[in-house]
Amino acid sequence: MSFRGKPNLNGRKVGSKNLVTKQTKEAVSEIIEGNLSEFQNRMNNLSDSEYCKIYLSLMKFVVPTMRSIDAPTIQNALPFSKVEIEILKTDTKPPY
């Protein structure tokens, strides 16, 4: 099957929404809003561990997750390369 018509060489505009994704999100939102009281009742009947597990998994949809980053390694940050500590033994006891 070959493509017929004029191809869009510029692509989609920045920030434009995918129509199918938008419709799917709206449908899922309507289902959730329609069953909110049932969902709350079921959440109330869960054990503490199950409730926390589901609560945390739902937070992913509300709170953006942070991406891990690589921290740069600092080399030669100090003006010297070697530190020596000498412990001297004294015969006198401290005054405290």
CYANA upper distance limits for C-alpha pairs under 8 A (distance plus 0.5 A):
 12 ARG  CA     16 SER  CA      7.40
 17 LYS  CA     21 THR  CA      8.05
 17 LYS  CA     22 LYS  CA      7.32
 18 ASN  CA     22 LYS  CA      6.68
 19 LEU  CA     23 GLN  CA      6.71
 20 VAL  CA     24 THR  CA      6.59
 21 THR  CA     25 LYS  CA      6.59
 22 LYS  CA     26 GLU  CA      6.73
 23 GLN  CA     27 ALA  CA      6.70
 24 THR  CA     28 VAL  CA      6.69
 25 LYS  CA     29 SER  CA      6.50
 26 GLU  CA     30 GLU  CA      6.71
 27 ALA  CA     31 ILE  CA      6.84
 28 VAL  CA     32 ILE  CA      6.69
 29 SER  CA     33 GLU  CA      6.57
 30 GLU  CA     34 GLY  CA      6.51
 31 ILE  CA     35 ASN  CA      6.79
 32 ILE  CA     36 LEU  CA      6.36
 35 ASN  CA     39 PHE  CA      6.65
 36 LEU  CA     40 GLN  CA      6.68
 37 SER  CA     41 ASN  CA      6.72
 38 GLU  CA     42 ARG  CA      6.77
 39 PHE  CA     43 MET  CA      6.62
 40 GLN  CA     44 ASN  CA      6.70
 41 ASN  CA     45 ASN  CA      7.12
 42 ARG  CA     46 LEU  CA      7.19
 43 MET  CA     51 TYR  CA      6.91
 46 LEU  CA     50 GLU  CA      6.43
 46 LEU  CA     51 TYR  CA      6.14
 47 SER  CA     51 TYR  CA      6.52
 48 ASP  CA     52 CYS  CA      6.65
 49 SER  CA     53 LYS  CA      6.65
 50 GLU  CA     54 ILE  CA      6.73
 51 TYR  CA     55 TYR  CA      6.45
 52 CYS  CA     56 LEU  CA      6.50
 53 LYS  CA     57 SER  CA      6.77
 54 ILE  CA     58 LEU  CA      6.66
 55 TYR  CA     59 MET  CA      6.82
 56 LEU  CA     60 LYS  CA      7.54
 57 SER  CA     61 PHE  CA      8.43
 58 LEU  CA     62 VAL  CA      7.78
 59 MET  CA     63 VAL  CA      6.23
 60 LYS  CA     64 PRO  CA      7.04
 60 LYS  CA     65 THR  CA      7.27
 76 ASN  CA     80 PHE  CA      8.38
 76 ASN  CA     81 SER  CA      7.82
